[in-house]
């Protein structure tokens, strides 16, 4: 029986593990893939206090090293079911193993949204990518398109502009949602062309991507833009499906405030998977700390 099982080893989950270990709780950190979450796909994190300009992989590695230094127990596994039996929470893994804990911290994060257009799935890995820092090097000196208008899309376009011959950024509005500083930096890139008030209606190619079809939202006119790659950054959706019916959700996001308490006593949600205004590394780490504080109080009240 654990005091706490943390599901997910991104910044929020690892921060929770660090705080739980320092609180002398018996804690287990579960991860289905590489520790670090979405941050490992981030080219540069320039707003984490004290470590300006660090790349996402390095920052994730520092989180992981901290967990190792505290000898946090870890386990690889995919969660297939969560059972809440009041004082005991049961985590069922896809291999059939069942783990028991007094509290659970959900830190499963979010995944990239899809465009849902013809060619997207067909050319995934063959020119369609959701991670510029992972795949950008394959398109050195080539022409690519970035789809989206938020921070990630603009960051991706800036990163790709350093490698690629030309970058088209396609956005459905005439203004970007990204931070002004990022947009200013993007506009300074001479090899970036803006395709605004437009949507992607199709991704074309044979064995590899050859072009994207874009539709002007004002006129309805369509045109093809020849590119070798398409990087999609149109938002994220929560990895919360396995918790449906266990905790309350809002459009898929797990309902939890700053204390990270969910509708189910003893179960907490942290990071990108929960309802919140800002999804950043710093707020994810803060969630981890808050969740452990709330869990400690819960454990004292339910001895």
Long-range contacts (C-beta under 8 A, 24 or more apart in sequence): 1-26, 1-88, 1-100, 1-101, 1-102, 2-26, 2-27, 2-28, 2-99, 2-100, 2-101, 2-102, 3-27, 3-101, 3-102, 3-103, 3-295, 3-299, 4-28, 4-101, 4-102, 4-103, 4-104, 4-105, 4-292, 4-295, 5-30, 5-89, 5-91, 5-99, 5-101, 5-103, 5-104, 5-105, 6-30, 6-104, 6-105, 6-107, 7-79, 7-91, 7-104, 7-105, 7-106, 7-107, 7-108, 8-37, 8-106, 8-107, 8-108, 8-109, 8-239, 8-271, 8-273, 9-35, 9-36, 9-37, 9-64, 9-67, 9-74, 9-107, 10-35, 10-36, 10-37, 10-38, 10-39, 10-60, 10-107, 10-109, 10-271, 10-272, 10-284, 11-36, 11-37, 11-39, 11-59, 11-60, 11-63, 11-271, 11-281, 11-284, 11-285, 11-288, 12-37, 12-107, 12-109, 12-270, 12-271, 12-272, 12-284, 12-285, 12-287, 12-288, 13-37, 13-105, 13-107, 13-270, 13-271, 13-288, 14-63, 14-64, 14-66, 14-67, 14-288, 15-63, 15-270, 15-284, 15-285, 15-286, 15-287, 15-288, 15-289, 16-105, 16-107, 16-270, 16-287, 16-288, 16-289, 16-291, 16-292, 17-67, 17-70, 17-72, 17-288, 18-63, 18-66, 18-67, 18-70, 18-72, 18-288, 19-288, 19-289, 19-292, 19-293, 20-292, 20-295, 21-67, 21-70, 21-71, 21-72, 22-70, 23-292, 23-296, 25-292, 25-295, 25-296, 25-299, 27-72, 27-73, 28-73, 28-74, 28-75, 28-99, 28-101, 29-67, 29-72, 29-73, 29-74, 29-75, 30-74, 30-75, 30-76, 30-77, 30-79, 30-91, 30-99, 31-74, 31-75, 31-76, 31-77, 32-76, 32-77, 32-78, 32-79, 35-60, 35-63, 35-64, 36-60, 36-61, 36-63, 36-64, 37-109, 37-271, 37-272, 38-109, 38-110, 38-236, 38-272, 39-281, 41-131, 41-133, 41-134, 42-133, 42-155, 43-132, 43-133, 43-155, 43-159, 44-155, 44-159, 45-281, 47-280, 47-282, 48-281, 48-282, 49-282, 56-133, 59-281, 79-242, 80-242, 81-242, 82-242, 82-243, 82-246, 82-267, 83-246, 84-246, 84-264, 84-266, 84-267, 87-266, 87-302, 89-266, 89-267, 102-266, 102-299, 102-302, 103-266, 103-267, 103-268, 103-295, 103-298, 103-299, 104-266, 104-267, 104-268, 105-260, 105-267, 105-268, 105-269, 105-270, 105-288, 105-291, 105-292, 105-295, 106-240, 106-243, 106-247, 106-254, 106-262, 106-267, 106-268, 106-269, 106-270, 106-273, 106-274, 107-269, 107-270, 107-271, 107-273, 107-288, 108-238, 108-239, 108-240, 108-242, 108-273, 109-238, 109-239, 109-271, 109-272, 109-273, 110-236, 110-237, 110-238, 110-239, 110-272, 110-273, 110-279, 111-236, 111-237, 111-239, 112-232, 112-233, 112-234, 112-235, 112-236, 113-234, 113-235, 113-236, 113-237, 114-232, 115-147, 115-200, 115-232, 115-234, 117-200, 117-201, 117-202, 117-203, 118-202, 118-203, 119-202, 119-203, 119-204, 119-205, 119-209, 120-203, 120-232, 122-203, 123-203, 123-205, 123-208, 123-209, 123-230, 126-205, 126-207, 126-208, 126-209, 127-203, 127-205, 127-208, 127-209, 127-228, 127-229, 127-230, 128-203, 128-209, 128-229, 128-230, 128-232, 129-229, 129-230, 129-231, 129-232, 130-231, 130-232, 130-233, 131-231, 132-156, 132-159, 132-160, 132-231, 132-233, 133-159, 135-229, 135-231, 136-160, 136-163, 136-164, 136-231, 137-163, 138-229, 139-163, 139-164, 139-228, 139-229, 140-164, 141-165, 142-227, 142-228, 142-229, 143-167, 143-168, 143-226, 143-227, 143-228, 144-168, 144-227, 144-228, 144-229, 144-230, 144-231, 145-169, 145-170, 145-195, 145-200, 145-212, 145-225, 145-227, 145-229, 145-230, 145-231, 146-170, 146-231, 146-233, 147-171, 147-200, 147-230, 147-231, 147-232, 147-233, 147-234, 148-232, 148-233, 148-234, 148-235, 149-173, 149-175, 149-176, 149-177, 149-178, 150-176, 150-177, 150-178, 150-233, 150-235, 151-177, 151-178, 151-179, 151-182, 152-233, 153-178, 153-233, 153-234, 154-178, 154-179, 154-182, 154-183, 154-185, 154-186, 155-182, 156-231, 156-233, 157-186, 157-189, 157-192, 158-182, 158-185, 158-186, 158-189, 160-231, 161-186, 161-189, 161-191, 161-192, 164-191, 165-191, 166-191, 166-192, 166-193, 167-191, 167-192, 167-193, 168-192, 168-193, 168-194, 168-195, 168-225, 168-227, 169-193, 169-194, 169-195, 170-195, 170-198, 170-199, 170-200, 170-212, 170-214, 171-195, 171-196, 171-197, 171-198, 172-197, 172-198, 172-199, 172-217, 173-197, 195-225, 200-230, 203-230, 236-272, 236-279, 238-272, 238-273, 239-273, 240-273, 250-275, 258-290, 259-290, 259-291, 259-293, 259-294, 260-287, 260-290, 260-291, 260-294, 261-294, 265-298, 265-302, 266-295, 266-298, 266-302, 268-294, 268-295
